[in-house]
């Protein structure tokens, strides 16, 4: 079970990093889209 626990910890860390990257990317895209729509309104 010790090897299985190590693999599980590594998998959890990798999925957590992937989730953080997806969330930050989503927020970045959302912010850029909001800025673009505000720029379109001013023109």
LUMVEXKOL-458071 format. One record per atom (N, C-alpha, C, O): residue number from 1; residue in three letters; chain; y, z, x. Coordinates in steps of 0.1 Angstrom, whole numbers, plus 2048, in hexadecimal, padded with zeros to 3 digits. Last residue first. Example, Ala and Ser with C-alpha at 12.3 -4.5 7.8 and 13.67 -1.06 7.14 Angstrom:
<sites>
SITE i aa ch north up east
SITE 2 SER A 7EA 847 880
SITE 2 SER A 7F5 847 889
SITE 2 SER A 800 84F 881
SITE 2 SER A 80B 850 886
SITE 1 ALA A 7C7 84E 884
SITE 1 ALA A 7D3 84E 87B
SITE 1 ALA A 7DF 84E 884
SITE 1 ALA A 7DF 855 88E
</sites>
This chain:
<sites>
SITE i aa ch north up east
SITE 43 UNK A A11 6E4 75F
SITE 43 UNK A A15 6D6 761
SITE 43 UNK A A18 6CF 754
SITE 43 UNK A A1C 6C4 754
SITE 42 UNK A A07 6FC 756
SITE 42 UNK A A15 6FC 75B
SITE 42 UNK A A1A 6ED 75D
SITE 42 UNK A A26 6EB 75D
SITE 41 UNK A 9ED 6F7 74F
SITE 41 UNK A 9F6 6FB 744
SITE 41 UNK A A05 6F9 749
SITE 41 UNK A A0E 6F6 741
SITE 40 UNK A 9E0 6F3 767
SITE 40 UNK A 9E1 6E8 75D
SITE 40 UNK A 9EB 6EB 753
SITE 40 UNK A 9F2 6E1 74E
SITE 39 UNK A 9E1 70C 772
SITE 39 UNK A 9E9 702 778
SITE 39 UNK A 9EB 6F6 76F
SITE 39 UNK A 9F5 6F0 76E
SITE 38 UNK A 9CF 719 761
SITE 38 UNK A 9DD 71D 761
SITE 38 UNK A 9E6 713 767
SITE 38 UNK A 9F1 710 763
SITE 37 UNK A 9B8 70C 769
SITE 37 UNK A 9BD 70A 75B
SITE 37 UNK A 9CB 70F 75A
SITE 37 UNK A 9D3 709 752
SITE 36 UNK A 9B6 715 783
SITE 36 UNK A 9B8 707 780
SITE 36 UNK A 9BD 705 772
SITE 36 UNK A 9C6 6FC 770
SITE 35 UNK A 9B2 730 77F
SITE 35 UNK A 9BE 72C 787
SITE 35 UNK A 9C1 71D 784
SITE 35 UNK A 9CC 719 782
SITE 34 UNK A 999 72F 773
SITE 34 UNK A 9A4 735 76C
SITE 34 UNK A 9B1 730 772
SITE 34 UNK A 9BB 72D 76B
SITE 33 UNK A 989 724 787
SITE 33 UNK A 98B 71D 77A
SITE 33 UNK A 997 722 772
SITE 33 UNK A 99E 71A 76C
SITE 32 UNK A 98B 739 79A
SITE 32 UNK A 990 72B 79D
SITE 32 UNK A 992 723 790
SITE 32 UNK A 99C 71C 78F
SITE 31 UNK A 97E 74D 78C
SITE 31 UNK A 98C 74F 790
SITE 31 UNK A 992 741 793
SITE 31 UNK A 99E 73F 78F
SITE 30 UNK A 964 742 789
SITE 30 UNK A 96C 746 77D
SITE 30 UNK A 97B 747 781
SITE 30 UNK A 983 742 779
SITE 29 UNK A 95D 741 7A4
SITE 29 UNK A 95E 734 79C
SITE 29 UNK A 966 737 790
SITE 29 UNK A 96F 72F 78C
SITE 28 UNK A 95D 75C 7AA
SITE 28 UNK A 965 753 7B2
SITE 28 UNK A 968 746 7AA
SITE 28 UNK A 973 742 7A9
SITE 27 UNK A 949 766 799
SITE 27 UNK A 957 76B 798
SITE 27 UNK A 960 762 79F
SITE 27 UNK A 96B 75F 79A
SITE 26 UNK A 933 758 7A4
SITE 26 UNK A 937 756 796
SITE 26 UNK A 945 75A 794
SITE 26 UNK A 94D 753 78D
SITE 25 UNK A 931 762 7BD
SITE 25 UNK A 934 754 7BC
SITE 25 UNK A 939 751 7AE
SITE 25 UNK A 942 749 7AC
SITE 24 UNK A 92B 77D 7B7
SITE 24 UNK A 938 77A 7BE
SITE 24 UNK A 93B 76B 7BD
SITE 24 UNK A 947 768 7BB
SITE 23 UNK A 912 778 7AB
SITE 23 UNK A 91D 77F 7A4
SITE 23 UNK A 92A 77C 7AA
SITE 23 UNK A 934 778 7A3
SITE 22 UNK A 903 76D 7C0
SITE 22 UNK A 905 766 7B4
SITE 22 UNK A 911 76B 7AC
SITE 22 UNK A 919 764 7A6
SITE 21 UNK A 904 781 7D4
SITE 21 UNK A 90A 774 7D7
SITE 21 UNK A 90C 76C 7CA
SITE 21 UNK A 916 766 7C9
SITE 20 UNK A 8F6 795 7C6
SITE 20 UNK A 904 798 7CA
SITE 20 UNK A 90B 78A 7CD
SITE 20 UNK A 916 788 7C9
SITE 19 UNK A 8DD 789 7C3
SITE 19 UNK A 8E4 78D 7B8
SITE 19 UNK A 8F3 78F 7BB
SITE 19 UNK A 8FC 78A 7B3
SITE 18 UNK A 8D5 787 7DE
SITE 18 UNK A 8D7 77B 7D6
SITE 18 UNK A 8DF 77E 7CA
SITE 18 UNK A 8E8 776 7C7
SITE 17 UNK A 8D3 7A3 7E5
SITE 17 UNK A 8DD 79A 7EC
SITE 17 UNK A 8E0 78D 7E4
SITE 17 UNK A 8EB 789 7E3
SITE 16 UNK A 8BE 7AA 7D4
SITE 16 UNK A 8CB 7B0 7D2
SITE 16 UNK A 8D6 7A8 7D9
SITE 16 UNK A 8E1 7A6 7D3
SITE 15 UNK A 8A9 79A 7DE
SITE 15 UNK A 8AE 797 7D0
SITE 15 UNK A 8BC 79E 7CE
SITE 15 UNK A 8C4 798 7C7
SITE 14 UNK A 8A7 7A7 7F7
SITE 14 UNK A 8AB 799 7F6
SITE 14 UNK A 8B0 795 7E9
SITE 14 UNK A 8BA 78E 7E7
SITE 13 UNK A 8A0 7C1 7F0
SITE 13 UNK A 8AC 7BF 7F7
SITE 13 UNK A 8B0 7B0 7F6
SITE 13 UNK A 8BC 7AD 7F4
SITE 12 UNK A 887 7BC 7E3
SITE 12 UNK A 892 7C2 7DB
SITE 12 UNK A 89F 7BF 7E3
SITE 12 UNK A 8A9 7BC 7DC
SITE 11 UNK A 878 7B2 7F9
SITE 11 UNK A 87B 7A9 7ED
SITE 11 UNK A 887 7AF 7E5
SITE 11 UNK A 88F 7A7 7E1
SITE 10 UNK A 877 7C8 809
SITE 10 UNK A 87E 7BC 80E
SITE 10 UNK A 881 7B3 803
SITE 10 UNK A 88C 7AD 802
SITE 9 UNK A 869 7D9 7F9
SITE 9 UNK A 876 7DD 7FD
SITE 9 UNK A 87E 7D1 802
SITE 9 UNK A 889 7CF 7FE
SITE 8 UNK A 850 7CB 7F7
SITE 8 UNK A 858 7CE 7EB
SITE 8 UNK A 867 7D1 7EE
SITE 8 UNK A 870 7CD 7E8
SITE 7 UNK A 847 7CD 811
SITE 7 UNK A 84A 7C0 80B
SITE 7 UNK A 853 7C1 7FF
SITE 7 UNK A 85C 7BA 7FD
SITE 6 UNK A 843 7E8 813
SITE 6 UNK A 84D 7E2 81C
SITE 6 UNK A 851 7D4 816
SITE 6 UNK A 85D 7D1 816
SITE 5 UNK A 82F 7EC 800
SITE 5 UNK A 83C 7F2 7FE
SITE 5 UNK A 847 7EC 807
SITE 5 UNK A 852 7EA 802
SITE 4 UNK A 81A 7DD 80C
SITE 4 UNK A 81F 7D9 7FF
SITE 4 UNK A 82D 7DF 7FD
SITE 4 UNK A 836 7D8 7F8
SITE 3 UNK A 815 7ED 822
SITE 3 UNK A 81A 7E0 824
SITE 3 UNK A 820 7DA 818
SITE 3 UNK A 82A 7D3 818
SITE 2 UNK A 80B 804 815
SITE 2 UNK A 817 805 81D
SITE 2 UNK A 81E 7F7 820
SITE 2 UNK A 82A 7F6 81F
SITE 1 UNK A 7F4 800 808
SITE 1 UNK A 800 800 800
SITE 1 UNK A 80D 800 808
SITE 1 UNK A 817 7FC 804
</sites>
